[in-house]
Amino acid sequence: MNNLLLGAIAMGSMVAALFFLRFWRSTGDRFFLFFALSFFIEGINRAVLGPAAQTTLDESPAYYLVRLLSYGLILCAILDKNRPR
């Protein structure tokens, strides 16, 4: 059951990445590109490292470092968008 949910979350992350990628292509705003990259990384993380982390250790540093990178991109996007020009 957990693998099914991990797959659904990975698929949802990939759909969100495509959604933001479409907005980036139409506007050219880096904000949408950062969000698309963040959701793409999160989707790959859930699909690849999720089942592996369940079978070995849930506290694997690689699993959380990839999440940190993904959330860091979102933070960079927000800071970049609100930076005075």
C-alpha positions in Angstrom: 0.0 0.0 0.0 2.8 2.4 0.8 4.4 1.8 -2.6 1.1 2.7 -4.3 0.9 6.0 -2.4 4.6 6.7 -3.2 3.8 6.2 -6.8 0.8 8.5 -6.7 2.8 11.2 -5.0 5.6 10.8 -7.5 3.1 11.1 -10.4 1.4 14.1 -8.8 4.8 15.8 -8.4 5.6 15.1 -12.1 2.3 16.5 -13.2 2.9 19.6 -11.1 6.3 19.9 -12.7 4.8 19.8 -16.2 2.2 22.4 -15.1 4.8 24.8 -13.9 7.0 24.1 -17.0 4.1 25.1 -19.2 3.8 28.4 -17.4 7.5 29.0 -17.6 7.5 28.4 -21.4 4.6 30.9 -21.9 5.9 33.6 -19.5 9.7 33.1 -19.3 9.6 33.8 -15.6 12.3 32.0 -13.6 9.9 31.6 -10.7 8.0 28.9 -12.6 11.2 27.2 -13.8 12.5 26.9 -10.2 9.1 25.4 -9.1 9.1 23.0 -12.1 12.7 21.8 -11.2 11.7 21.5 -7.6 8.7 19.3 -8.3 10.6 17.2 -10.9 13.4 16.5 -8.3 10.8 15.6 -5.7 9.0 13.3 -8.1 12.2 11.5 -9.0 13.1 11.3 -5.3 9.8 9.7 -4.4 10.0 7.3 -7.3 13.6 6.1 -6.9 14.6 6.6 -3.3 11.2 6.1 -1.7 10.9 2.3 -2.0 14.6 1.9 -1.4 14.4 3.9 1.8 11.5 1.8 3.1 13.4 -1.5 2.6 16.6 -0.2 4.2 16.5 2.8 6.5 14.0 5.5 6.6 16.6 7.8 8.0 18.9 7.7 4.9 20.7 11.0 4.5 20.4 10.9 0.7 16.6 10.9 0.9 16.5 14.0 3.0 19.4 15.8 1.2 17.4 15.6 -2.1 14.4 17.0 -0.3 16.5 19.8 1.1 17.6 20.6 -2.4 14.1 20.6 -3.7 12.7 22.9 -0.9 15.8 25.1 -1.3 14.9 25.7 -4.9 11.4 26.8 -3.9 12.9 29.1 -1.3 15.3 30.6 -3.9 12.4 31.1 -6.3 10.4 33.0 -3.7 13.5 35.1 -2.7 14.3 35.8 -6.3 10.8 36.9 -7.1 10.6 39.3 -4.2 14.1 40.8 -4.6 14.0 44.5 -5.4 15.1 45.2 -9.0 
